């Protein structure tokens, strides 16, 4: 699927990025910086090629993929940062269960996302940190209460907050399903 991006500069100088996809984000960043510098009347080289993503310095994708299993799953998702998820698993092996039926994401990854990625809600974990909502919407809705429990334990959320987050997530996924299936709500 092609998802071309476009960078627009309004007459007032507002630079907007429209479209695109994550695999071209570095390229889009370079073009966006170029557009912003044009608005500012400056011209410097974009330095994103020298900015490593977290977990990528010294990362060997071939070795990680060849290892297979859990090490491969965690390595492909977190690079060199996978060791933090492994440490969470070492401290509490019960977190080694999948969080969403049919997907490889573990309960330990929910804890990791709260500790290291600033995840603060059920929706954030299931929609963005794991992409479970995109890959298995209905199964992710079933997992929402457990994600809420894990976040509550990690972040000290109140019962009311967790209940509200779970309900909001399940309502949103039910609404999506209804729209996609042409059902009346």
Backbone as a printed PyTorch tensor [residue, N CA C, xyz], in Angstrom:
tensor([[[  0.8430,  -1.1760,   0.0000],
         [  0.0000,   0.0000,   0.0000],
         [  0.8850,   1.2340,   0.0000]],

        [[  0.6290,   2.1140,  -0.9110],
         [  1.3870,   3.3540,  -0.9540],
         [  0.6890,   4.3990,  -0.0980]],

        [[  1.4850,   5.0750,   0.6990],
         [  0.9700,   6.1660,   1.5340],
         [  1.9520,   7.3210,   1.4150]],

        [[  1.8640,   8.0110,   0.3260],
         [  2.7640,   9.1360,   0.1040],
         [  2.4520,  10.2450,   1.0910]],

        [[  3.4850,  10.9940,   1.3870],
         [  3.2850,  12.1320,   2.2790],
         [  3.4670,  13.4250,   1.4920]],

        [[  2.9720,  14.4840,   2.0760],
         [  3.1160,  15.8080,   1.4740],
         [  3.4230,  16.7820,   2.5890]],

        [[  4.3220,  17.7010,   2.3280],
         [  4.6560,  18.7290,   3.3010],
         [  4.2010,  20.0590,   2.7180]],

        [[  3.3310,  20.7200,   3.4700],
         [  2.7470,  21.9780,   2.9970],
         [  3.2310,  23.1180,   3.8770]],

        [[  3.4840,  24.2390,   3.2510],
         [  3.8240,  25.4480,   3.9960],
         [  2.7880,  26.5040,   3.6580]],

        [[  2.0340,  26.9210,   4.6610],
         [  1.0020,  27.9450,   4.4730],
         [  1.6530,  29.3180,   4.3510]],

        [[  0.9270,  30.2800,   3.7920],
         [  1.4720,  31.6390,   3.6640],
         [  1.9290,  32.2440,   4.9990]],

        [[  1.2880,  31.8310,   6.1020],
         [  1.6930,  32.3730,   7.4080],
         [  2.8930,  31.6370,   8.0040]],

        [[  3.4270,  30.6270,   7.2730],
         [  4.6220,  29.9240,   7.7250],
         [  4.3660,  28.6030,   8.4310]],

        [[  3.0930,  28.2200,   8.6050],
         [  2.7810,  26.9530,   9.2540],
         [  3.1960,  25.8040,   8.3500]],

        [[  4.0320,  24.9090,   8.8700],
         [  4.4840,  23.7350,   8.1240],
         [  3.6630,  22.5430,   8.5940]],

        [[  3.0260,  21.8500,   7.6550],
         [  2.1610,  20.7180,   7.9790],
         [  2.6060,  19.4920,   7.2030]],

        [[  2.6740,  18.3440,   7.8870],
         [  2.9780,  17.0720,   7.2370],
         [  1.6640,  16.3110,   7.1220]],

        [[  1.3390,  15.8720,   5.9160],
         [  0.0960,  15.1640,   5.6570],
         [  0.4320,  13.8030,   5.0670]],

        [[ -0.2000,  12.7470,   5.6230],
         [  0.0030,  11.4010,   5.0910],
         [  1.2990,  10.7920,   5.5570]],

        [[  1.8040,   9.8670,   4.7750],
         [  3.0560,   9.2040,   5.0840],
         [  2.8690,   7.9450,   5.9030]],

        [[  3.9900,   7.3320,   6.2490],
         [  3.9760,   6.1240,   7.0740],
         [  5.2390,   6.1000,   7.9140]],

        [[  5.2180,   5.3050,   8.9560],
         [  6.3220,   5.2890,   9.9100],
         [  7.6540,   4.8940,   9.2840]],

        [[  7.6390,   4.0040,   8.2970],
         [  8.9060,   3.5480,   7.7310],
         [  9.6350,   4.6390,   6.9630]],

        [[  8.9630,   5.7250,   6.6690],
         [  9.6290,   6.8390,   5.9870],
         [  9.7390,   8.0590,   6.9000]],

        [[  9.6130,   7.8530,   8.1950],
         [  9.5750,   8.9990,   9.1100],
         [ 10.8570,   9.8100,   9.1030]],

        [[ 12.0120,   9.1670,   8.9690],
         [ 13.2660,   9.9220,   8.9500],
         [ 13.3180,  10.8280,   7.7140]],

        [[ 12.8990,  10.2890,   6.5850],
         [ 12.8640,  11.0680,   5.3520],
         [ 11.8910,  12.2470,   5.4880]],

        [[ 10.7230,  11.9910,   6.0630],
         [  9.7470,  13.0660,   6.2790],
         [ 10.3020,  14.1090,   7.2390]],

        [[ 11.0170,  13.6620,   8.2620],
         [ 11.6040,  14.6010,   9.2220],
         [ 12.5940,  15.5240,   8.5300]],

        [[ 13.4180,  14.9550,   7.6840],
         [ 14.3970,  15.7730,   6.9550],
         [ 13.6940,  16.8110,   6.0910]],

        [[ 12.6720,  16.3880,   5.3740],
         [ 11.9430,  17.3260,   4.5170],
         [ 11.2040,  18.3790,   5.3340]],

        [[ 10.6850,  17.9960,   6.4740],
         [  9.9880,  18.9470,   7.3380],
         [ 10.9530,  19.9930,   7.8850]],

        [[ 12.1170,  19.5450,   8.3140],
         [ 13.1410,  20.4810,   8.8010],
         [ 13.5570,  21.4320,   7.6850]],

        [[ 13.7340,  20.9030,   6.4830],
         [ 14.0810,  21.7590,   5.3400],
         [ 13.0040,  22.8190,   5.1090]],

        [[ 11.7280,  22.4180,   5.1780],
         [ 10.6230,  23.3630,   4.9750],
         [ 10.5940,  24.4110,   6.0830]],

        [[ 10.7860,  23.9900,   7.3300],
         [ 10.7870,  24.9440,   8.4450],
         [ 11.9540,  25.9210,   8.3310]],

        [[ 13.1020,  25.4290,   7.9260],
         [ 14.2490,  26.3190,   7.7820],
         [ 14.0330,  27.3130,   6.6470]],

        [[ 13.3410,  26.8950,   5.6120],
         [ 13.0350,  27.8050,   4.5180],
         [ 12.1530,  28.9530,   5.0250]],

        [[ 11.1730,  28.6170,   5.8720],
         [ 10.3050,  29.6400,   6.4620],
         [ 11.1250,  30.6000,   7.3150]],

        [[ 12.0930,  30.0630,   8.0500],
         [ 12.9280,  30.8750,   8.9310],
         [ 14.0630,  31.5910,   8.1990]],

        [[ 14.2260,  31.2740,   6.9170],
         [ 15.2930,  31.9020,   6.1500],
         [ 16.6690,  31.3520,   6.4940]],

        [[ 16.7220,  30.1290,   6.9580],
         [ 17.9910,  29.4910,   7.3190],
         [ 18.2030,  28.2610,   6.4630]],

        [[ 19.4330,  27.7840,   6.4740],
         [ 19.7310,  26.5680,   5.7120],
         [ 20.8270,  25.7950,   6.4380]],

        [[ 20.4140,  24.7830,   7.1960],
         [ 21.3630,  23.8940,   7.8540],
         [ 21.0280,  22.4690,   7.4700]],

        [[ 22.0020,  21.6170,   7.5800],
         [ 21.7750,  20.2080,   7.2640],
         [ 20.9920,  19.5490,   8.4050]],

        [[ 20.0030,  18.7680,   8.0360],
         [ 19.2370,  18.0040,   9.0200],
         [ 20.1370,  16.9030,   9.5810]],

        [[ 20.1050,  16.7120,  10.8760],
         [ 21.0240,  15.7670,  11.5240],
         [ 20.3680,  14.4490,  11.9440]],

        [[ 19.2030,  14.1280,  11.4190],
         [ 18.5230,  12.9140,  11.8750],
         [ 19.2870,  11.6380,  11.5420]],

        [[ 20.1240,  11.6640,  10.5020],
         [ 20.8850,  10.4460,  10.1560],
         [ 21.8540,  10.0580,  11.2640]],

        [[ 22.2250,  11.0050,  12.0890],
         [ 23.1460,  10.7250,  13.1880],
         [ 22.4240,  10.5110,  14.5140]],

        [[ 21.0980,  10.5590,  14.4980],
         [ 20.3110,  10.3810,  15.7260],
         [ 19.7700,   8.9540,  15.7570]],

        [[ 20.3500,   8.1450,  16.6030],
         [ 19.9110,   6.7600,  16.6900],
         [ 18.6100,   6.6620,  17.4640]],

        [[ 17.7580,   5.7590,  17.0340],
         [ 16.5440,   5.4740,  17.7750],
         [ 16.9120,   4.7120,  19.0340]],

        [[ 16.1400,   4.8880,  20.0940],
         [ 16.3870,   4.1950,  21.3470],
         [ 16.4460,   2.6880,  21.1030]],

        [[ 17.5130,   2.0680,  21.5520],
         [ 17.6760,   0.6310,  21.4020],
         [ 18.3710,   0.1970,  20.1300]],

        [[ 18.7190,   1.1390,  19.2610],
         [ 19.2860,   0.7580,  17.9670],
         [ 20.8140,   0.7770,  17.9070]],

        [[ 21.4600,   1.4820,  18.8120],
         [ 22.9250,   1.5620,  18.7540],
         [ 23.5200,   0.1750,  19.0090]],

        [[ 24.2550,  -0.3300,  18.0410],
         [ 24.8830,  -1.6410,  18.1710],
         [ 23.9300,  -2.8010,  17.9540]],

        [[ 22.7070,  -2.5320,  17.5610],
         [ 21.6980,  -3.5680,  17.3510],
         [ 22.0320,  -4.3780,  16.1130]],

        [[ 21.9420,  -5.6860,  16.2260],
         [ 22.2190,  -6.5920,  15.1100],
         [ 20.9340,  -7.3400,  14.7620]],

        [[ 20.1790,  -6.8540,  13.7830],
         [ 18.8870,  -7.4660,  13.4850],
         [ 18.9830,  -8.9130,  13.0220]],

        [[ 20.0330,  -9.2460,  12.3020],
         [ 20.1700, -10.6260,  11.8330],
         [ 20.3840, -11.5880,  12.9960]],

        [[ 21.2020, -11.2020,  13.9500],
         [ 21.4430, -12.0640,  15.1140],
         [ 20.1870, -12.2100,  15.9550]],

        [[ 19.4480, -11.1240,  16.1180],
         [ 18.2270, -11.1600,  16.9210],
         [ 17.1890, -12.0590,  16.2520]],

        [[ 17.0050, -11.8940,  14.9490],
         [ 16.0300, -12.7010,  14.2310],
         [ 16.4260, -14.1740,  14.2620]],

        [[ 17.7010, -14.4510,  14.1140],
         [ 18.1820, -15.8350,  14.1170],
         [ 17.9740, -16.5100,  15.4680]],

        [[ 17.9330, -15.7280,  16.5290],
         [ 17.7720, -16.3230,  17.8560],
         [ 16.3880, -16.9420,  18.0320]],

        [[ 15.3780, -16.3990,  17.3570],
         [ 14.0280, -16.9480,  17.4170],
         [ 13.3620, -16.7590,  18.7660]],

        [[ 12.1220, -17.1780,  18.8510],
         [ 11.3750, -17.1820,  20.0970],
         [ 11.2130, -15.8260,  20.7460]],

        [[ 11.1930, -15.8620,  22.0780],
         [ 10.9860, -14.6540,  22.8690],
         [ 12.0720, -13.6180,  22.6160]],

        [[ 13.3280, -14.0520,  22.5390],
         [ 14.4270, -13.1100,  22.3110],
         [ 14.2440, -12.3710,  20.9920]],

        [[ 13.7850, -13.0890,  19.9770],
         [ 13.5560, -12.4560,  18.6810],
         [ 12.3980, -11.4650,  18.7580]],

        [[ 11.2970, -11.8810,  19.3790],
         [ 10.1400, -10.9890,  19.5070],
         [ 10.5260,  -9.6980,  20.2310]],

        [[ 11.1650,  -9.8350,  21.3830],
         [ 11.5290,  -8.6520,  22.1610],
         [ 12.5960,  -7.8280,  21.4540]],

        [[ 13.5720,  -8.4970,  20.8520],
         [ 14.6330,  -7.7800,  20.1430],
         [ 14.1130,  -6.9810,  18.9670]],

        [[ 13.1760,  -7.5590,  18.2210],
         [ 12.6190,  -6.8500,  17.0710],
         [ 11.7810,  -5.6470,  17.5100]],

        [[ 11.1590,  -5.7310,  18.6730],
         [ 10.3190,  -4.6290,  19.1520],
         [ 11.0990,  -3.5510,  19.8860]],

        [[ 12.1140,  -3.9640,  20.6620],
         [ 12.7840,  -3.0170,  21.5550],
         [ 14.2720,  -2.8540,  21.2930]],

        [[ 14.8300,  -3.6100,  20.3760],
         [ 16.2650,  -3.5210,  20.1290],
         [ 17.0390,  -3.8670,  21.3890]],

        [[ 18.0700,  -3.0930,  21.6720],
         [ 18.8970,  -3.3370,  22.8520],
         [ 18.1570,  -3.0730,  24.1640]],

        [[ 17.0190,  -2.4280,  24.0910],
         [ 16.2120,  -2.1610,  25.2890],
         [ 15.4120,  -3.3890,  25.7300]],

        [[ 15.4350,  -4.4490,  24.9560],
         [ 14.6910,  -5.6730,  25.2890],
         [ 15.0970,  -6.2200,  26.6490]],

        [[ 16.2970,  -5.9260,  27.0630],
         [ 16.7730,  -6.4320,  28.3580],
         [ 15.9160,  -5.9230,  29.5130]],

        [[ 15.3060,  -4.7550,  29.3610],
         [ 14.4510,  -4.2350,  30.4270],
         [ 13.1700,  -5.0630,  30.5580]],

        [[ 12.6320,  -5.5120,  29.4320],
         [ 11.4600,  -6.3870,  29.4880],
         [ 11.8670,  -7.7270,  30.0960]],

        [[ 13.0400,  -8.2100,  29.7180],
         [ 13.5490,  -9.4690,  30.2720],
         [ 13.7390,  -9.3540,  31.7790]],

        [[ 14.2190,  -8.2110,  32.2490],
         [ 14.3750,  -7.9930,  33.6990],
         [ 13.0210,  -8.0140,  34.4090]],

        [[ 12.0120,  -7.4260,  33.7880],
         [ 10.6650,  -7.4500,  34.3650],
         [ 10.1770,  -8.8900,  34.4620]],

        [[ 10.4160,  -9.6610,  33.4120],
         [ 10.0320, -11.0750,  33.4230],
         [ 10.7960, -11.8590,  34.4830]],

        [[ 12.0680, -11.5290,  34.6510],
         [ 12.8710, -12.2000,  35.6660],
         [ 12.3580, -11.9310,  37.0730]],

        [[ 11.9050, -10.7070,  37.2990],
         [ 11.3890, -10.3300,  38.6120],
         [ 10.0000, -10.9140,  38.8670]],

        [[  9.2160, -11.0980,  37.7910],
         [  7.8660, -11.6490,  37.9380],
         [  7.5290, -12.4940,  36.7120]],

        [[  7.9180, -13.7760,  36.7350],
         [  7.6820, -14.6620,  35.5860],
         [  6.2080, -14.7940,  35.1940]],

        [[  5.2880, -14.5030,  36.1060],
         [  3.8660, -14.6010,  35.7650],
         [  3.4710, -13.5970,  34.6730]],

        [[  4.3080, -12.5820,  34.4460],
         [  4.0310, -11.5780,  33.4120],
         [  4.4380, -12.0590,  32.0250]],

        [[  4.7930, -13.3240,  31.8980],
         [  5.1900, -13.8910,  30.6130],
         [  4.0240, -14.3660,  29.7680]],

        [[  2.8130, -14.1480,  30.2340],
         [  1.6260, -14.5630,  29.4800],
         [  1.2860, -13.5190,  28.4150]],

        [[  0.7380, -13.9850,  27.2830],
         [  0.2770, -13.0210,  26.2760],
         [ -0.8520, -12.1600,  26.8480]],

        [[ -0.8340, -10.8960,  26.4950],
         [ -1.8680,  -9.9860,  26.9880],
         [ -3.1110, -10.0420,  26.1010]],

        [[ -2.9070, -10.3070,  24.8090],
         [ -4.0220, -10.3690,  23.8650],
         [ -3.9730, -11.7220,  23.1570]],

        [[ -5.0620, -12.4540,  23.2190],
         [ -5.1360, -13.7570,  22.5830],
         [ -4.7840, -13.6510,  21.1000]],

        [[ -3.8490, -14.4940,  20.6770],
         [ -3.4630, -14.5430,  19.2680],
         [ -2.3420, -13.6040,  18.8770]],

        [[ -1.8840, -12.7660,  19.8000],
         [ -0.7970, -11.8340,  19.5050],
         [  0.3730, -12.1130,  20.4490]],

        [[  1.5890, -11.7490,  20.0430],
         [  2.7700, -12.1020,  20.8470],
         [  3.0740, -11.1880,  22.0300]],

        [[  2.3380, -10.1140,  22.1950],
         [  2.6420,  -9.1420,  23.2410],
         [  2.3990,  -9.7360,  24.6300]],

        [[  3.3590,  -9.5250,  25.5170],
         [  3.2990, -10.0940,  26.8600],
         [  2.8320,  -9.0690,  27.8880]],

        [[  2.3220,  -9.5800,  29.0030],
         [  1.9380,  -8.7000,  30.0980],
         [  3.1240,  -7.8570,  30.5630]],

        [[  4.3280,  -8.4160,  30.5140],
         [  5.5310,  -7.6660,  30.9050],
         [  5.7320,  -6.4350,  30.0180]],

        [[  5.2660,  -6.4920,  28.7870],
         [  5.4020,  -5.3500,  27.8930],
         [  4.4760,  -4.2070,  28.3060]],

        [[  3.3570,  -4.5300,  28.9260],
         [  2.4700,  -3.4880,  29.4600],
         [  3.2030,  -2.7520,  30.5880]],

        [[  3.8180,  -3.5310,  31.4740],
         [  4.5740,  -2.9370,  32.5840],
         [  5.7270,  -2.1030,  32.0360]],

        [[  6.4530,  -2.6380,  31.0520],
         [  7.5520,  -1.8980,  30.4380],
         [  7.0550,  -0.5760,  29.8520]],

        [[  5.9140,  -0.6270,  29.1550],
         [  5.4170,   0.5980,  28.5160],
         [  5.0630,   1.6680,  29.5510]],

        [[  4.5920,   1.2430,  30.7150],
         [  4.2990,   2.2080,  31.7760],
         [  5.5800,   2.7510,  32.4010]],

        [[  6.5580,   1.8900,  32.6170],
         [  7.8030,   2.3170,  33.2680],
         [  8.7330,   3.1070,  32.3550]],

        [[  8.8050,   2.7270,  31.0890],
         [  9.8460,   3.2680,  30.2170],
         [  9.3400,   4.0700,  29.0160]],

        [[  8.0490,   3.9690,  28.7170],
         [  7.5280,   4.6580,  27.5350],
         [  6.4120,   5.6530,  27.8570]],

        [[  6.1870,   5.9010,  29.1360],
         [  5.2060,   6.8660,  29.6040],
         [  3.7650,   6.5220,  29.2130]],

        [[  3.4610,   5.2470,  29.0070],
         [  2.0780,   4.8400,  28.7610],
         [  1.2820,   5.0680,  30.0400]],

        [[  0.1030,   5.6520,  29.9130],
         [ -0.7020,   5.9760,  31.0760],
         [ -2.1460,   5.5190,  30.9720]],

        [[ -2.5000,   4.8670,  29.8560],
         [ -3.8930,   4.4510,  29.7020],
         [ -3.9980,   3.1180,  28.9710]],

        [[ -5.1440,   2.4840,  29.1630],
         [ -5.4430,   1.2220,  28.4820],
         [ -5.3830,   1.4360,  26.9760]],

        [[ -5.9920,   2.5130,  26.5050],
         [ -5.9910,   2.8000,  25.0740],
         [ -4.5720,   2.9920,  24.5480]],

        [[ -3.7460,   3.7050,  25.2660],
         [ -2.3770,   3.9330,  24.8230],
         [ -1.6390,   2.6100,  24.6610]],

        [[ -1.7610,   1.7310,  25.6330],
         [ -1.0630,   0.4420,  25.5690],
         [ -1.5780,  -0.3960,  24.4060]],

        [[ -2.8860,  -0.5300,  24.2920],
         [ -3.4490,  -1.4350,  23.2830],
         [ -3.4760,  -0.8430,  21.8760]],

        [[ -3.5750,   0.4670,  21.7580],
         [ -3.6270,   1.0910,  20.4320],
         [ -2.2530,   1.4500,  19.8840]],

        [[ -1.3600,   1.9400,  20.7430],
         [ -0.0870,   2.4530,  20.2430],
         [  1.1310,   1.6490,  20.6830]],

        [[  1.2060,   1.2580,  21.9160],
         [  2.4100,   0.5540,  22.3870],
         [  2.5040,  -0.8500,  21.8150]],

        [[  1.3600,  -1.5290,  21.6900],
         [  1.3870,  -2.8870,  21.1580],
         [  0.7480,  -3.0030,  19.7770]],

        [[ -0.0400,  -2.0680,  19.3810],
         [ -0.7800,  -2.0960,  18.1160],
         [ -1.8250,  -3.2200,  18.0850]],

        [[ -2.2020,  -3.7130,  19.2690],
         [ -3.1770,  -4.7930,  19.3670],
         [ -4.5380,  -4.3820,  18.8180]],

        [[ -4.9000,  -3.1320,  18.9830],
         [ -6.1970,  -2.6670,  18.4870],
         [ -6.2720,  -2.8150,  16.9740]],

        [[ -5.2010,  -2.5410,  16.3020],
         [ -5.1540,  -2.6530,  14.8520],
         [ -5.1270,  -4.1150,  14.4110]],

        [[ -4.3860,  -4.9400,  15.1290],
         [ -4.1810,  -6.3270,  14.7240],
         [ -5.3150,  -7.2610,  15.1670]],

        [[ -5.9420,  -6.9820,  16.2840],
         [ -6.9870,  -7.8630,  16.8250],
         [ -7.9130,  -7.0500,  17.7230]],

        [[ -8.7070,  -6.2130,  17.1040],
         [ -9.5440,  -5.2650,  17.8450],
         [-10.3910,  -5.9420,  18.9220]],

        [[-11.1380,  -6.9730,  18.5680],
         [-12.0480,  -7.5900,  19.5310],
         [-11.2910,  -8.2920,  20.6510]],

        [[-10.2040,  -8.9710,  20.3130],
         [ -9.3950,  -9.6290,  21.3480],
         [ -8.7450,  -8.5870,  22.2530]],

        [[ -8.3870,  -7.4520,  21.6830],
         [ -7.7890,  -6.3970,  22.5170],
         [ -8.8240,  -5.8290,  23.4850]],

        [[-10.0750,  -5.7480,  23.0560],
         [-11.1340,  -5.2700,  23.9510],
         [-11.3170,  -6.2370,  25.1160]],

        [[-11.2000,  -7.5260,  24.8370],
         [-11.3060,  -8.5240,  25.9070],
         [-10.1300,  -8.4240,  26.8750]],

        [[ -8.9800,  -7.9760,  26.3890],
         [ -7.7770,  -7.8490,  27.2200],
         [ -7.7500,  -6.5540,  28.0190]],

        [[ -8.6110,  -5.6100,  27.6940],
         [ -8.5800,  -4.2930,  28.3360],
         [ -8.6390,  -4.3500,  29.8600]],

        [[ -9.4880,  -5.1770,  30.4710],
         [ -9.4910,  -5.2110,  31.9390],
         [ -8.1460,  -5.6300,  32.5400]],

        [[ -7.4710,  -6.6070,  31.9200],
         [ -6.1700,  -7.0330,  32.4510],
         [ -5.1310,  -5.9350,  32.2630]],

        [[ -5.1550,  -5.2610,  31.1440],
         [ -4.2350,  -4.1370,  30.9320],
         [ -4.4900,  -3.0840,  32.0050]],

        [[ -5.7530,  -2.8200,  32.2920],
         [ -6.0970,  -1.8680,  33.3430],
         [ -5.5480,  -2.2850,  34.6960]],

        [[ -5.6420,  -3.5750,  35.0220],
         [ -5.0960,  -4.0760,  36.2890],
         [ -3.5910,  -3.8710,  36.3560]],

        [[ -2.9060,  -4.1750,  35.2620],
         [ -1.4480,  -4.0220,  35.2420],
         [ -1.0410,  -2.5570,  35.3890]],

        [[ -1.7480,  -1.6830,  34.6930],
         [ -1.4460,  -0.2510,  34.8100],
         [ -1.7740,   0.2610,  36.2110]],

        [[ -2.8460,  -0.2260,  36.7780],
         [ -3.2180,   0.1920,  38.1360],
         [ -2.1220,  -0.1850,  39.1180]],

        [[ -1.6160,  -1.4120,  39.0070],
         [ -0.5620,  -1.8660,  39.9120],
         [  0.7240,  -1.0780,  39.7050]],

        [[  1.0180,  -0.7430,  38.4680],
         [  2.2650,  -0.0510,  38.1520],
         [  2.2030,   1.4400,  38.4370]],

        [[  1.0630,   2.0510,  38.1660],
         [  0.9520,   3.5150,  38.2410],
         [  0.1550,   4.0100,  39.4380]],

        [[ -0.4500,   3.0950,  40.1600],
         [ -1.2590,   3.5090,  41.3060],
         [ -2.5590,   4.1760,  40.9120]],

        [[ -3.1240,   3.7870,  39.7770],
         [ -4.3860,   4.3670,  39.3300],
         [ -5.5250,   3.9180,  40.2480]],

        [[ -6.5210,   4.7510,  40.3920],
         [ -7.6790,   4.3990,  41.2210],
         [ -8.5720,   3.4130,  40.4660]],

        [[ -9.4260,   2.7260,  41.2130],
         [-10.3840,   1.8120,  40.5920],
         [-11.2730,   2.5630,  39.6010]],

        [[-11.6850,   3.7610,  39.9610],
         [-12.5670,   4.5530,  39.0930],
         [-11.8880,   4.8970,  37.7730]],

        [[-10.6240,   5.2570,  37.8310],
         [ -9.8860,   5.5970,  36.6100],
         [ -9.7530,   4.3740,  35.7110]],

        [[ -9.3930,   3.2430,  36.2970],
         [ -9.2340,   2.0130,  35.5130],
         [-10.5630,   1.5960,  34.8950]],

        [[-11.6170,   1.6400,  35.6750],
         [-12.9420,   1.2840,  35.1720],
         [-13.3340,   2.1830,  34.0080]],

        [[-13.0810,   3.4640,  34.1400],
         [-13.4200,   4.4140,  33.0720],
         [-12.5810,   4.1520,  31.8180]],

        [[-11.2830,   3.8870,  31.9880],
         [-10.4290,   3.6250,  30.8380],
         [-10.8500,   2.3580,  30.1010]],

        [[-11.1370,   1.3020,  30.8460],
         [-11.5590,   0.0380,  30.2360],
         [-12.8780,   0.2360,  29.4950]],

        [[-13.8290,   0.8990,  30.1380],
         [-15.1300,   1.1380,  29.5060],
         [-14.9910,   1.9730,  28.2400]],

        [[-14.1860,   3.0110,  28.2920],
         [-13.9840,   3.8710,  27.1190],
         [-13.3520,   3.0870,  25.9740]],

        [[-12.3760,   2.2600,  26.2980],
         [-11.7100,   1.4680,  25.2600],
         [-12.6820,   0.4720,  24.6420]],

        [[-13.4250,  -0.2400,  25.4720],
         [-14.3540,  -1.2400,  24.9630],
         [-15.4970,  -0.6000,  24.1810]],

        [[-15.9420,   0.5620,  24.6030],
         [-16.9790,   1.2890,  23.8660],
         [-16.4570,   1.7150,  22.4970]],

        [[-15.2360,   2.2310,  22.4640],
         [-14.6430,   2.6820,  21.1910],
         [-14.4420,   1.5170,  20.2270]],

        [[-13.9640,   0.3870,  20.7260],
         [-13.7500,  -0.7590,  19.8230],
         [-15.0860,  -1.3390,  19.3490]],

        [[-16.1020,  -1.3330,  20.1990],
         [-17.4340,  -1.7940,  19.7840],
         [-17.9980,  -0.8670,  18.7090]],

        [[-17.7860,   0.4220,  18.8730],
         [-18.2320,   1.4040,  17.8780],
         [-17.5240,   1.1650,  16.5400]],

        [[-16.2160,   0.9300,  16.5790],
         [-15.4660,   0.6420,  15.3440],
         [-16.0220,  -0.6030,  14.6610]],

        [[-16.2270,  -1.6510,  15.4300],
         [-16.7570,  -2.9110,  14.8870],
         [-18.1290,  -2.6600,  14.2310]],

        [[-18.9860,  -1.9110,  14.9200],
         [-20.3190,  -1.6360,  14.3920],
         [-20.2510,  -0.8840,  13.0700]],

        [[-19.3610,   0.0830,  12.9960],
         [-19.2110,   0.8390,  11.7460],
         [-18.7070,  -0.0660,  10.6330]],

        [[-17.6950,  -0.8450,  10.9200],
         [-17.1000,  -1.7150,   9.8960],
         [-18.0670,  -2.8120,   9.4330]],

        [[-18.9050,  -3.2670,  10.3450],
         [-19.8510,  -4.3510,  10.0150],
         [-21.1920,  -3.8180,   9.5420]],

        [[-21.3600,  -2.4940,   9.5200],
         [-22.6020,  -1.8870,   9.0760],
         [-23.7510,  -2.1400,  10.0270]],

        [[-23.4360,  -2.2870,  11.3140],
         [-24.4590,  -2.5600,  12.3170],
         [-24.9980,  -1.2600,  12.8850]],

        [[-26.2180,  -1.3110,  13.3300],
         [-26.7820,  -0.1750,  14.0630],
         [-26.3710,  -0.3240,  15.5100]],

        [[-25.9630,   0.7640,  16.1200],
         [-25.5540,   0.7080,  17.5290],
         [-26.7220,   0.8780,  18.4510]]])
